């Protein structure tokens, strides 16, 4: 029986369980994704096409992103499991072993937040979805960064603190239905070797410093299964759980601490949530009018400053105003039952905002699913013709035949109801999480404290539905009018 009363442990399933327990499972998955990365780089650097229908751009910005969020929803952090950057790093460490510990002042999410925001900004500014060479160079930059950081510092410093994809996956994986956890806490209590975190002669332990008996949820877990292979007692389960339940869990977490005290992780959540709106807004027609209005107000013609102002407005100003207002009202409504003078001081309001911001994750994940799912569903079969064309353009190999451009995917109008459903499900999840947090922090006035956050969540849902209802606008490069 899995912990928490659940009966589902994927590691005990036939076929799937033995495959996951196989010592070379992760390497096999990594090799598949490494091959995909190599093909992306080759086509991006050697191909003659500069448009959004190249093999590189379609595989990266349509299929990879779409399948990533689907995998997170269906199982967990599978793309971190198969990360090819880690495979390259492990190969590099056989030549040059890392021997330094990452300085304590760098062991936060702030750099990861900045890099995540930078990727979102560059994607919009340079229209990376239409630039195969730039996309290929971005992939190479990921490989170079992983090698540079992890060949100097021990453990998985790049994954835990720097990788933008990893930071996205960590937050999104809180909504996954599976979690690595111990089967029997009593067994861990008698264990003297703690191989799950220290490793042994045959298997390394958790490089992200997550001690399984004190691990809570999926945050910072790459689902690498090193702990499973290292545990001498076979006491680790890949167990089913309620998606999002960990968001209201106030317990201290191994390798993380208490979420209510981690402003850097709270900032990452803010970027995850409001970034989902910004990233989707960048693909619809009204964004051009907004950018033009900003450019005219600033008296400029260049897109970069106007886009920067828009990003700051959506990712910084709007969260500060909305979260600050909700926190203030929650503190006021909670009255004397508040655990701190939240409504009466800036630090108190900040603490309320940090405590509640995790409730927004289900909505944010729903928005990413709706956005990336749109591209995946409408372009599901485009990988076939772009592969056929790449075979001719890059390899001079026409054996795959003429590109079958009629193969696309679902019609946009057919996808919209699915998007609405995902937004509504995410909204309901956020409402449930916000109520749980209210019940945790304000047990005597939970309904009153919940009201401002419910209003905020509904406002975000309305903004999301408005964005998704707008016509698509594939923006090109150039100055603003």
C-alpha positions as CSV (number, residue, x, y, z in Angstrom):
1,X,0.0,0.0,0.0
2,X,1.3,3.4,-0.9
3,X,1.7,6.1,1.8
4,X,-1.3,8.1,2.7
5,X,-3.7,5.2,2.2
6,X,-3.3,5.1,-1.6
7,X,-3.0,1.8,-3.3
8,X,-1.2,3.0,-6.4
9,X,2.5,2.6,-6.7
10,X,3.7,2.7,-10.3
11,X,7.0,1.0,-9.3
12,X,5.0,-2.1,-8.5
13,X,3.1,-2.2,-11.8
14,X,4.0,-5.0,-14.3
15,X,6.2,-3.9,-17.2
16,X,6.3,-0.2,-16.2
17,X,7.7,-0.9,-12.8
18,X,10.6,-3.1,-13.9
19,X,11.4,-0.6,-16.7
20,X,11.6,2.3,-14.2
21,X,13.7,0.1,-11.8
22,X,16.1,-0.7,-14.5
23,X,19.4,1.1,-13.8
24,X,19.7,2.4,-17.3
25,X,16.1,3.7,-17.8
26,X,17.0,7.4,-17.4
27,X,20.0,7.1,-19.8
28,X,17.7,5.5,-22.4
29,X,15.2,8.3,-22.2
30,X,18.1,10.9,-22.2
31,X,19.5,9.4,-25.4
32,X,16.2,9.8,-27.1
33,X,16.0,13.5,-26.2
34,X,19.7,14.0,-26.9
35,X,19.0,12.7,-30.5
36,X,16.1,15.1,-30.8
37,X,18.3,18.0,-29.5
38,X,21.1,17.1,-32.0
39,X,18.6,17.1,-34.9
40,X,17.2,20.5,-33.8
41,X,20.7,22.0,-33.7
42,X,21.7,20.5,-37.0
43,X,18.6,21.7,-38.8
44,X,18.7,25.0,-37.1
45,X,22.4,25.7,-38.1
46,X,22.5,24.1,-41.5
47,X,19.0,24.4,-42.8
48,X,18.2,27.2,-45.3
49,X,14.7,28.0,-44.0
50,X,14.0,31.0,-41.8
51,X,10.4,30.6,-40.9
52,X,8.1,29.1,-38.2
53,X,7.7,25.9,-40.3
54,X,11.2,24.5,-40.0
55,X,11.9,21.2,-38.3
56,X,13.8,23.1,-35.5
57,X,11.0,25.6,-34.7
58,X,8.1,23.1,-35.0
59,X,9.8,20.4,-32.8
60,X,10.9,22.9,-30.2
61,X,8.1,25.4,-29.9
62,X,5.1,23.2,-30.8
63,X,5.8,19.6,-29.9
64,X,8.4,19.8,-27.1
65,X,6.5,22.5,-25.2
66,X,3.2,20.8,-25.7
67,X,4.3,17.3,-24.8
68,X,6.2,18.7,-21.7
69,X,3.0,20.1,-20.1
70,X,1.0,17.0,-21.1
71,X,3.6,14.8,-19.4
72,X,3.5,17.0,-16.3
73,X,-0.2,16.6,-16.1
74,X,-0.3,12.9,-16.9
75,X,2.6,11.6,-14.8
76,X,5.2,14.1,-13.6
77,X,8.5,15.7,-14.4
78,X,9.4,13.3,-17.2
79,X,11.3,15.8,-19.3
80,X,13.7,16.5,-16.4
81,X,14.0,12.7,-16.1
82,X,15.2,12.5,-19.7
83,X,17.1,15.8,-19.7
84,X,19.9,15.6,-22.3
85,X,21.8,18.4,-20.6
86,X,22.4,16.2,-17.6
87,X,23.6,13.4,-19.8
88,X,26.2,15.7,-21.4
89,X,27.2,16.9,-18.0
90,X,27.7,13.4,-16.6
91,X,29.9,12.6,-19.6
92,X,31.9,15.7,-18.9
93,X,32.3,14.8,-15.3
94,X,34.1,11.6,-16.3
95,X,36.8,13.8,-17.7
96,X,36.7,16.6,-15.1
97,X,35.1,15.9,-11.8
98,X,33.5,18.9,-10.0
99,X,34.8,19.5,-6.5
100,X,33.4,22.8,-5.3
101,X,30.2,23.5,-3.5
102,X,27.9,26.2,-4.8
103,X,28.2,29.3,-2.5
104,X,25.3,29.7,-0.1
105,X,24.4,33.1,-1.5
106,X,23.7,31.5,-4.9
107,X,21.5,28.7,-3.5
108,X,18.2,30.5,-4.2
109,X,15.8,30.7,-7.0
110,X,16.4,34.4,-7.8
111,X,18.9,33.7,-10.7
112,X,16.5,31.0,-12.0
113,X,13.6,33.6,-11.9
114,X,15.7,36.1,-13.8
115,X,16.7,33.6,-16.5
116,X,13.1,32.3,-16.8
117,X,11.9,35.9,-17.4
118,X,14.7,36.5,-19.8
119,X,13.8,33.5,-21.9
120,X,10.1,34.7,-22.0
121,X,11.2,38.2,-23.0
122,X,13.6,37.0,-25.7
123,X,11.0,34.6,-27.1
124,X,8.6,37.5,-27.7
125,X,11.2,40.1,-28.7
126,X,13.0,38.0,-31.3
127,X,10.1,35.8,-32.3
128,X,12.1,32.7,-31.6
129,X,9.3,30.5,-32.9
130,X,10.3,31.7,-36.4
131,X,14.1,31.7,-36.0
132,X,15.6,28.2,-36.4
133,X,19.2,29.3,-36.0
134,X,18.5,31.3,-32.8
135,X,16.5,28.3,-31.5
136,X,19.4,26.0,-32.2
137,X,21.8,28.5,-30.5
138,X,19.5,28.6,-27.4
139,X,19.6,24.8,-27.2
140,X,23.4,24.9,-27.4
141,X,23.5,27.6,-24.7
142,X,21.6,25.2,-22.4
143,X,24.1,22.5,-22.9
144,X,27.0,24.9,-22.4
145,X,25.5,26.3,-19.2
146,X,24.9,22.9,-17.7
147,X,28.5,21.9,-18.5
148,X,30.0,25.2,-17.2
149,X,28.1,25.2,-13.9
150,X,28.1,21.5,-13.1
151,X,31.7,20.8,-14.0
152,X,32.7,23.4,-11.4
153,X,30.1,22.7,-8.7
154,X,29.0,19.4,-7.2
155,X,25.5,18.1,-7.3
156,X,22.8,19.3,-9.6
157,X,23.4,23.0,-9.2
158,X,22.3,23.9,-12.7
159,X,19.0,22.0,-12.4
160,X,18.1,23.2,-8.9
161,X,19.0,26.9,-9.2
162,X,19.6,28.0,-12.7
163,X,17.8,26.1,-15.5
164,X,14.7,28.0,-16.7
165,X,13.1,24.9,-18.0
166,X,13.7,23.2,-14.6
167,X,12.2,26.0,-12.7
168,X,9.1,25.9,-14.8
169,X,8.9,22.1,-14.4
170,X,9.4,22.3,-10.6
171,X,6.4,24.6,-10.2
172,X,4.2,22.7,-12.7
173,X,5.0,19.3,-11.2
174,X,3.1,20.3,-8.1
175,X,0.1,19.6,-10.2
176,X,1.3,16.1,-11.2
177,X,-0.6,13.0,-10.0
178,X,2.5,11.0,-8.9
179,X,5.2,11.7,-6.3
180,X,8.3,9.9,-5.1
181,X,7.9,9.2,-1.3
182,X,8.9,6.6,1.3
183,X,6.6,3.5,1.7
184,X,7.2,3.0,5.4
185,X,8.7,5.7,7.6
186,X,9.6,3.1,10.2
187,X,12.1,1.5,7.8
188,X,13.8,4.9,7.2
189,X,13.9,5.4,11.0
190,X,16.1,2.3,11.3
191,X,18.3,3.0,8.2
192,X,21.9,4.0,9.1
193,X,23.4,4.5,5.6
194,X,20.8,7.0,4.1
195,X,21.9,5.9,0.6
196,X,18.9,7.8,-0.9
197,X,20.7,11.1,-0.3
198,X,24.4,10.0,0.2
199,X,24.6,7.4,-2.5
200,X,26.9,4.3,-2.4
201,X,29.6,2.7,-4.4
202,X,27.2,1.7,-7.2
203,X,24.7,4.5,-7.2
204,X,24.7,8.2,-6.5
205,X,22.1,9.6,-4.2
206,X,19.8,12.6,-4.7
207,X,21.9,15.4,-6.2
208,X,19.2,17.9,-5.3
209,X,19.6,17.2,-1.6
210,X,16.0,15.9,-1.1
211,X,16.0,13.5,1.9
212,X,13.1,11.2,1.2
213,X,11.8,10.8,4.8
214,X,11.5,14.6,4.9
215,X,10.5,15.2,1.3
216,X,7.1,16.9,0.8
217,X,5.7,17.1,-2.8
218,X,7.4,17.4,-6.1
219,X,9.2,20.8,-5.8
220,X,12.9,20.5,-6.9
221,X,12.4,16.8,-7.8
222,X,13.6,15.9,-11.2
223,X,12.2,12.4,-11.0
224,X,15.6,11.0,-11.8
225,X,14.9,7.9,-9.7
226,X,18.5,7.9,-8.2
227,X,17.0,7.5,-4.8
228,X,15.0,4.5,-5.9
229,X,18.1,2.8,-7.3
230,X,20.2,3.7,-4.2
231,X,17.7,2.7,-1.5
232,X,18.9,-0.7,-0.1
233,X,15.5,-1.4,1.5
234,X,13.3,-0.9,-1.6
235,X,11.3,1.5,0.5
236,X,10.5,4.2,-2.1
237,X,7.2,4.4,-4.0
238,X,6.2,6.4,-7.1
239,X,2.8,6.9,-5.5
240,X,-0.4,8.5,-6.6
241,X,-1.5,11.6,-4.8
242,X,-4.0,14.5,-5.1
243,X,-2.5,17.0,-7.6
244,X,-1.9,20.4,-6.0
245,X,-2.4,19.1,-2.4
246,X,1.2,20.1,-1.5
247,X,0.5,23.8,-2.3
248,X,-1.3,24.3,1.1
249,X,1.2,22.0,3.0
250,X,3.0,24.2,5.6
251,X,5.5,21.4,6.7
252,X,9.2,22.0,6.4
253,X,10.5,20.3,3.3
254,X,13.9,18.7,2.8
255,X,16.2,20.9,0.7
256,X,13.6,23.7,0.6
257,X,12.4,24.6,4.1
258,X,8.9,26.1,4.6
259,X,7.3,27.5,1.5
260,X,5.8,30.3,3.5
261,X,9.3,31.6,4.2
262,X,10.7,31.2,0.7
263,X,10.1,34.5,-1.1
264,X,12.3,33.4,-4.0
265,X,10.0,30.4,-4.7
266,X,7.0,32.7,-4.3
267,X,8.5,35.0,-6.9
268,X,9.0,32.0,-9.2
269,X,5.3,31.2,-8.7
270,X,4.3,34.8,-9.6
271,X,6.4,34.5,-12.8
272,X,4.9,31.1,-13.6
273,X,1.4,32.4,-13.2
274,X,1.6,35.9,-14.7
275,X,4.1,34.7,-17.3
276,X,1.4,32.3,-18.6
277,X,-0.8,35.3,-19.3
278,X,2.0,37.3,-20.9
279,X,3.2,34.5,-23.0
280,X,-0.3,33.8,-24.4
281,X,-1.0,37.5,-24.8
282,X,2.0,37.8,-27.0
283,X,0.4,35.6,-29.6
284,X,-2.9,37.5,-30.0
285,X,-3.7,40.5,-32.2
286,X,-4.4,43.1,-29.4
287,X,-0.8,43.0,-28.2
288,X,0.3,45.0,-31.2
289,X,-2.0,47.8,-30.3
290,X,-0.8,47.8,-26.7
291,X,2.8,47.9,-27.8
292,X,2.1,50.7,-30.3
293,X,0.4,52.7,-27.6
294,X,3.3,52.3,-25.3
295,X,5.8,53.2,-28.0
296,X,3.8,56.3,-28.9
297,X,3.6,57.4,-25.2
298,X,7.4,56.9,-24.9
299,X,8.1,58.6,-28.3
300,X,10.1,55.6,-29.6
301,X,10.0,53.4,-32.7
302,X,11.9,50.3,-31.4
303,X,9.9,47.3,-30.1
304,X,12.3,46.3,-27.3
305,X,11.6,49.2,-24.9
306,X,7.9,49.0,-25.4
307,X,7.9,45.2,-24.9
308,X,10.0,45.7,-21.8
309,X,7.5,48.1,-20.4
310,X,4.7,45.7,-21.1
311,X,6.6,42.8,-19.4
312,X,7.3,44.9,-16.3
313,X,3.6,46.0,-16.2
314,X,2.4,42.4,-16.4
315,X,5.1,40.5,-14.5
316,X,5.9,43.1,-11.8
317,X,3.4,45.9,-11.4
318,X,0.2,43.9,-11.8
319,X,1.3,41.2,-9.3
320,X,2.4,43.7,-6.8
321,X,-0.9,45.6,-7.0
322,X,-3.2,42.6,-7.1
323,X,-1.4,40.4,-4.6
324,X,-0.8,43.4,-2.3
325,X,-4.5,44.4,-2.4
326,X,-5.7,40.8,-1.8
327,X,-3.3,40.4,1.1
328,X,-4.4,43.6,2.6
329,X,-8.1,42.8,2.4
330,X,-7.5,39.2,3.6
331,X,-5.7,40.6,6.7
332,X,-8.5,43.1,7.3
333,X,-11.3,40.5,6.9
334,X,-9.5,38.0,9.1
335,X,-9.4,40.5,11.9
336,X,-8.1,39.4,15.2
337,X,-7.8,35.8,14.1
338,X,-4.8,36.6,11.9
339,X,-1.6,34.9,13.1
340,X,0.3,38.1,12.5
341,X,-0.5,41.8,12.2
342,X,-0.8,41.3,8.5
343,X,-3.2,44.0,7.7
344,X,-1.3,46.6,9.6
345,X,2.3,46.3,8.2
346,X,4.1,45.9,4.9
347,X,5.9,42.8,6.2
348,X,2.7,41.3,7.4
349,X,1.0,41.9,4.0
350,X,4.0,40.4,2.3
351,X,3.8,37.3,4.4
352,X,0.1,36.8,3.6
353,X,0.9,37.2,-0.1
354,X,3.7,34.7,0.1
355,X,1.5,32.2,1.9
356,X,-1.4,32.5,-0.6
357,X,0.5,32.9,-3.9
358,X,1.0,29.1,-4.2
359,X,-2.8,28.8,-4.5
360,X,-2.5,30.4,-8.0
361,X,-0.4,27.6,-9.4
362,X,-3.4,25.5,-10.6
363,X,-4.7,28.4,-12.6
364,X,-1.3,29.2,-14.0
365,X,-0.8,25.6,-15.0
366,X,-4.2,25.5,-16.7
367,X,-3.2,28.6,-18.7
368,X,0.1,27.0,-19.8
369,X,-1.8,23.9,-20.8
370,X,-4.4,25.9,-22.7
371,X,-1.8,27.8,-24.6
372,X,0.7,25.1,-25.3
373,X,-2.1,22.6,-25.9
374,X,-3.5,24.9,-28.6
375,X,-0.3,24.8,-30.6
376,X,0.2,21.1,-30.0
377,X,-3.4,20.1,-31.0
378,X,-3.5,22.5,-34.1
379,X,-0.1,21.4,-35.3
380,X,0.0,17.8,-34.1
381,X,0.9,16.3,-37.4
382,X,3.1,19.1,-38.8
383,X,6.1,17.2,-37.6
384,X,5.7,14.9,-40.7
385,X,6.0,17.5,-43.5
386,X,8.7,19.6,-41.7
387,X,10.7,16.4,-41.3
388,X,10.3,15.5,-44.9
389,X,11.5,19.0,-45.9
390,X,14.4,19.0,-43.5
391,X,15.6,15.7,-45.0
392,X,15.9,17.3,-48.4
393,X,17.2,20.7,-47.2
394,X,19.8,19.5,-44.8
395,X,20.7,16.0,-45.9
396,X,19.8,16.2,-49.6
397,X,17.8,13.0,-49.0
398,X,14.4,12.9,-50.8
399,X,13.6,9.3,-49.7
400,X,10.9,10.6,-47.3
401,X,8.9,12.1,-50.2
402,X,7.4,15.4,-50.8
403,X,6.2,17.3,-47.7
404,X,2.6,16.5,-46.9
405,X,1.5,20.0,-45.9
406,X,-2.1,18.9,-45.6
407,X,-1.2,17.2,-42.3
408,X,-1.8,19.7,-39.6
409,X,-4.1,19.1,-36.7
410,X,-7.4,20.2,-35.1
411,X,-9.1,23.4,-36.2
412,X,-8.6,26.3,-33.8
413,X,-12.3,26.6,-33.3
414,X,-12.4,23.0,-32.1
415,X,-9.6,23.5,-29.6
416,X,-11.2,26.6,-27.9
417,X,-13.7,24.6,-25.8
418,X,-10.8,22.4,-24.6
419,X,-8.9,25.6,-23.6
420,X,-12.0,26.9,-21.7
421,X,-12.3,23.6,-19.9
422,X,-8.6,23.7,-18.8
423,X,-8.9,27.3,-17.6
424,X,-12.0,26.4,-15.6
425,X,-10.4,23.3,-14.0
426,X,-7.3,25.4,-13.1
427,X,-9.5,28.1,-11.6
428,X,-11.4,25.5,-9.5
429,X,-8.1,24.1,-8.4
430,X,-6.8,27.5,-7.3
431,X,-10.0,28.3,-5.5
432,X,-9.7,25.0,-3.6
433,X,-6.1,25.6,-2.7
434,X,-6.9,29.2,-1.5
435,X,-9.6,27.9,0.7
436,X,-7.3,25.3,2.2
437,X,-4.7,28.0,2.9
438,X,-7.4,30.1,4.5
439,X,-8.5,27.2,6.7
440,X,-4.8,26.6,7.7
441,X,-3.9,30.2,8.5
442,X,-7.3,31.6,9.6
443,X,-9.3,28.7,11.0
444,X,-11.8,31.0,12.7
445,X,-12.3,33.3,9.7
446,X,-11.4,31.2,6.8
447,X,-14.3,32.3,4.6
448,X,-13.6,36.0,5.1
449,X,-9.9,35.6,4.4
450,X,-10.7,33.5,1.3
451,X,-13.0,36.1,-0.4
452,X,-10.2,38.5,-1.7
453,X,-8.3,35.6,-3.1
454,X,-11.3,34.1,-4.8
455,X,-12.0,37.5,-6.4
456,X,-8.4,37.7,-7.6
457,X,-8.5,34.1,-9.0
458,X,-11.7,34.9,-10.9
459,X,-10.2,38.1,-12.3
460,X,-7.2,36.1,-13.6
461,X,-9.6,33.5,-15.1
462,X,-11.5,36.2,-16.9
463,X,-8.3,37.7,-18.3
464,X,-7.2,34.3,-19.5
465,X,-10.5,33.5,-21.3
466,X,-10.4,37.0,-22.9
467,X,-6.9,36.4,-24.2
468,X,-7.7,32.9,-25.5
469,X,-10.8,34.3,-27.3
470,X,-8.7,36.8,-29.3
471,X,-7.6,36.1,-32.9
472,X,-4.0,34.9,-33.4
473,X,-1.5,37.3,-34.7
474,X,1.9,35.9,-35.8
475,X,4.0,39.0,-35.3
476,X,7.1,39.6,-37.3
477,X,10.2,41.6,-36.6
478,X,10.4,45.3,-37.2
479,X,9.7,48.7,-35.7
480,X,6.4,49.5,-34.2
481,X,4.0,51.8,-36.1
